[in-house]
């Protein structure tokens, strides 16, 4: 079997790219910078510890040597609703698993109905 250090070395060739859109920078820019993220593409290696992951994500793409030629992608289908990403505990490495979820804003006056175009699109390229 592999010990933890060997697993980290194997996972070093994999990465996740978080795309943080300009439209959310005013609202979430301070939070992003505290986490070490910025607007645009943020490439995150799989073998680095992350305390938490950003909210307001347009798209997450996962790839690397372990995935071969494939790339996994989760993307929001709406310009009005962005993905929230999360970890199951603090201080994880991405190979341990993370989540993308579609969370509606808390402003109930704006959100009176469900819109068919608000979804997460998953693809494998």
N, C-alpha and C positions, 0 to 999 in steps of 0.2 A: 504494500500500500504506500500511499504518499503521505508524508507528514505535511504540516501546514505551510512551512516555508517552501517546499517543493511545489505545492499547489499554487501558491502565490507566484512563483516563477513561471509556471505554465500559463496562468491567467494573465500575465503581464502583456501578452500580445493581443488581448481582447480589449474593447473599449465601447463606451456608450457615448453618443453625441446628443446633447440636449440643446434644442434650438429655442432660444428665449426671444420672443418678438419685441420689436420696438414699441408696439402699441401698449405693452404692459410695463414698460420701463418706468414711467412716472409713478405708477402705483406700487411696483414691486422692486424697483432698482436698488433701493437701500438694502432690502432683504437679500437680494441676489449677491450684492457686493460683500455683505457680511459672511455669506457662505462661500465666497470665492468664485462666483459666477458673474458673467457680464452678458449684455444683450448680444444676440447672434449665436453662432455655434460655439459650444463648450464641449471639448473632447475630454472625457473622463476615463482614465485607465481602470481596468477591472481589479487591479491589485493594490489600490490606494484606499485608505480608510476615509469614509465620509460620515460626518456626524448626522447630516440630514441632506435632503435633495431639494431643489427649488420648486416653487409653484409658478403658475403662469407659463407653462411650457406648450409650445405649438406642436413640437414633434420630438420623439426620441427614436434614435436609430442605434441598433446594436450590431456589432460585427467584430471581426478579428479572425485570427488563425483557427481557433476552435470551431468557428462557424463555417469554415471553408469559404466558398464563394458567396454564401448566403448572407443577407442582411435582414434583420428583423426590424420592423418599423411600427410604431404606434403614433398616430397623428389625429388631432382633433379635426372634425369636418366643418366646424363652425368658426367664423372669425370672432364671434361674440363670447365664446366659451372656451377656455383654455384648460389644459391638463394640469392636474396636481400630481406630483410624484412624491413617493414616500418610501420610507424604510420601515421594517418591522421592529427595529430597535435602534438605538443610537450606536454610532461607531460600527458601521458595516463596510464590507468590501462588496462591490457590485455583483460579484459571482455568487454571493449568498442570497441574492434575490432582492428585487425592489418592485414597486407597483406604480402604475399610472391609472389615475381615476378622473372621471369627469365630475366636477363639483359645481353645482349652481351657485351663483352669488346669493348672499343672504338678503339682498334687497327684495322683499316679497312684492313690492309694487311693480317692479320691472318684470317679474317672472310669474305671469298669470296662467300660462299654458305650456304644454310640452311642444316643442318644435321638432319635426321629424329629422331635420338636418343636423341636429345636435347629437353627435355620436363620436365614438373613437373608431378610427379606421386602422385595422391591423393588416400588415402585409409581410410576406416573405419574398424577397427578391433573389 
